[in-house]
Amino acid sequence: MVTAKRLEGIGEYYFSQKLREIEGLNKEGKNIISLGIGSPDLPPHPEVIKVLQEESAKPGNHAYQSYKGSPVLRAAISEWYSKWYDVKLDPASEILPLIGSKEGIMHICMTYLNDGDEVLVPNPGYPTYSSAVALAGGKVKPYHLTAANNWLPDFDALDATLTGKEKLMFVNYPHMPTGKLPSKAFFSALVAWATRHQLLLVHDNPYSFILNDQPMSLLATEGARDVVIELNSLSKSQNMAGWRIGMLCGAAERINEVMRFKSNMDSGMFLPLQLAAAKALSLGEDWYRQLNEIYKTRREKVFRLLDLLQCSYAKDQAGMFVWATVPGGYADGYALSDEVLYKANVFITPGGIFGSEGNRYVRVSLCCKEENIDAAMQRVEAQLMSKGSLAS
Ligand SMILES: Cc1ncc(COP(=O)(O)O)c(C=O)c1O
């Protein structure tokens, strides 16, 4: 079959390919330790699982659900935004539950883009922004984030490149993959800039609770309601990546616009899942504290692994990864990642998959048990350092 033109240039997602290769290596007995993907290995809170079990045992809970999501989940999202971000959202009109924020990225592109509309996308950034823009017929316009500019957009440089065809801008702070945290001043400048250029800002906010004591929403910024829609997710902060629960928040008009597309694509999520998600969002400070204690301990070990690899990194990164510069002896992050994979049987992600500005970096996931990070260090020491094959 000839596939549709819209798939031209869209490859298989990097991780889907790489995980297949790793599976092959494992079949050869390599037992690869993967520090690649950001899928939490820890379970959700037991009370959340209990709600799912109890609710799914009820005969009346298996029907199609409302396209706008259960009122219980929308109320829980509204309370969560109010409690943690100090943002007031009307549960009836300003919230749309999603099957993860990844699907929301596609829905937003399909809702707003005509052929040739330009979309500002971070480089480095989450690869799905670019593929969703391309699939929807839009044109990706990368904006560069560099260590020299603190991984923030350079608004002056951006001004010089605008053509007037830009319609959306994807932003994501805490930023994946660099771990850069936002500040209030940056968020204010961003909203002012988007207002001036009449761009719709799509803020993707799945990491605000991970290794960060002060979760922020871009919607809390003055004037944001007119130019911002925000995606959020239970995948990382509630350890529910496989459950597929996210949300879109913003002005009622924007929610209705995206609903026009989404309601033609799928139906409401399984009710017990939504009720369990509502429970997860009601968890208190203790939940986030114990989660972050675990990630902090893991991060210390990952720092030591990166020291062994002679990589440099900032210690104040948020989110569930550490972003690190590769040492001078390697052509790029791919070369280091390949050497570590093929010689030490440890997988770390090359930064280049997030865009050209990531070429000289690697990203190490914290979604891995401490003993596996210890084992990864031992393998690197045994296979790379003692044999002197580590380029430097
Ligand atoms: C920046 C970013 N946005 C969105 C997602 C997708 O999250 P979800 O599981 O809610 O679809 C990820 C997942 O890795 C991510 O890193």
The ligand as an SDF file (V2000), in Angstrom:
LIG
                    3D

 16 16  0  0  0  0  0  0  0  0999 V2000
    7.6160   17.0010   27.2990 C   0  0  0  0  0  0  0  0  0  0  0  0
    6.6240   15.8930   27.2500 C   0  0  0  0  0  0  0  0  0  0  0  0
    5.3670   16.1640   26.9310 N   0  0  0  0  0  0  0  0  0  0  0  0
    4.4310   15.1980   26.8810 C   0  0  0  0  0  0  0  0  0  0  0  0
    4.7520   13.8860   27.1450 C   0  0  0  0  0  0  0  0  0  0  0  0
    3.6750   12.8420   27.0260 C   0  0  0  0  0  0  0  0  0  0  0  0
    3.0100   12.6730   28.2140 O   0  0  0  0  0  0  0  0  0  0  0  0
    1.6780   11.8460   28.3160 P   0  0  0  0  0  0  0  0  0  0  0  0
    2.0270   10.5440   28.9140 O   0  0  0  0  0  0  0  0  0  0  0  0
    0.7770   12.6780   29.1780 O   0  0  0  0  0  0  0  0  0  0  0  0
    1.0910   11.6920   26.9380 O   0  0  0  0  0  0  0  0  0  0  0  0
    6.0490   13.5490   27.4900 C   0  0  0  0  0  0  0  0  0  0  0  0
    6.3870   12.1370   27.7490 C   0  0  0  0  0  0  0  0  0  0  0  0
    7.4640   11.6770   27.7390 O   0  0  0  0  0  0  0  0  0  0  0  0
    7.0190   14.5780   27.5460 C   0  0  0  0  0  0  0  0  0  0  0  0
    8.2940   14.3140   27.8750 O   0  0  0  0  0  0  0  0  0  0  0  0
  1  2  1  0
  2  3  1  0
  2 15  2  0
  3  4  2  0
  4  5  1  0
  5  6  1  0
  5 12  2  0
  6  7  1  0
  7  8  1  0
  8  9  2  0
  8 10  1  0
  8 11  1  0
 12 13  1  0
 12 15  1  0
 13 14  2  0
 15 16  1  0
M  END
$$$$
